[in-house]
Amino acid sequence: MRTPTTVLAILLTLAAAAPRLQAQSTQSTHVASQAVLDAAIQQHVDDTTAQREAVLRVLGRDEVKAVAGRVGIDLTTASTAVSSLSGDDLKTAATQAQQVERALAGGASTVVISTTTIIIALLVVILLIVAID
């Protein structure tokens, strides 16, 4: 009577361990190679650098300097703050910077008010982020 119980206990233990063993062997095939990881990191660094450059390029424009001067915002502080931006904050600032560039590229005088608004919003976002950190 003891033998069937022991055999049953061993079979149940093996049945419970089998899925775990298969999961461990399957998991090793889904590991990314070092080259893939390096490429992903480099892509992130490149994207971050491009976003920072877009914001700094807009902050260097004469139109932005004029608006910042009228509003009383120091562009040196804003430019320095760009280096501390990251993640969603940097993405938001870069998106607004691209909108400013598109608006200023046309040179139409009818977009002066909306361009000014976007520039002020960009500067305020940068300064708020710096003030919060």
Stockholm file with secondary structure:
# STOCKHOLM 1.0

chainA/1-133         MRTPTTVLAILLTLAAAAPRLQAQSTQSTHVASQAVLDAAIQQHVDDTTAQREAVLRVLGRDEVKAVAGRVGIDLTTASTAVSSLSGDDLKTAATQAQQVERALAGGASTVVISTTTIIIALLVVILLIVAID
#=GR chainA/1-133 SS CHHHHHHHHHHHHHHHHHHHHHHHHHHGGGCCCHHHHHHHHHHHHHHHHHHHHHHHHHHTSHHHHHHHHHHTCCHHHHHHHHTTCCHHHHHHHHHHHHHHHHHHHHCCGGGHHHHHHHHHHHHHHHHHHHHHC
#=GC SS_cons         CHHHHHHHHHHHHHHHHHHHHHHHHHHGGGCCCHHHHHHHHHHHHHHHHHHHHHHHHHHTSHHHHHHHHHHTCCHHHHHHHHTTCCHHHHHHHHHHHHHHHHHHHHCCGGGHHHHHHHHHHHHHHHHHHHHHC
//
